[in-house]
């Protein structure tokens, strides 16, 4: 890929820097971890994390609705961005979704497998 394009992309949001390093530059694991940590300190990820209700772990006043700003959709966006899997806000919301939205005692083990596969 053109070096100028890479340099231009690396001037973008930390999410873009992470994607470029992960997908185009094949950077090492430690570099990617540092970039993930940086995403939580500035840019799009930080903005999304600041919008979460700190007491309930909910975004957009709902688990699945209102569409596109609810907890489910915000978590999908954060996952696509590359948030660290052990981010406390992310984990808290994953637990909340599991317990409140998808909980069914007969399906408990299957749901945990699904949550792990999708969210982590």
Secondary structure, 3 states (H helix, E strand, C coil): CCHHHHHHHCCCCHHHHHHHHHHHCCCCHHHHHHHHHHHCCCHHHHHHHHCCCCCCCCCCCCCCCCCCCCHHHHHHHHHHHCCCCCCHHHHHHHHHHHHHHCCCHHHHHHHHHHHHHHHC
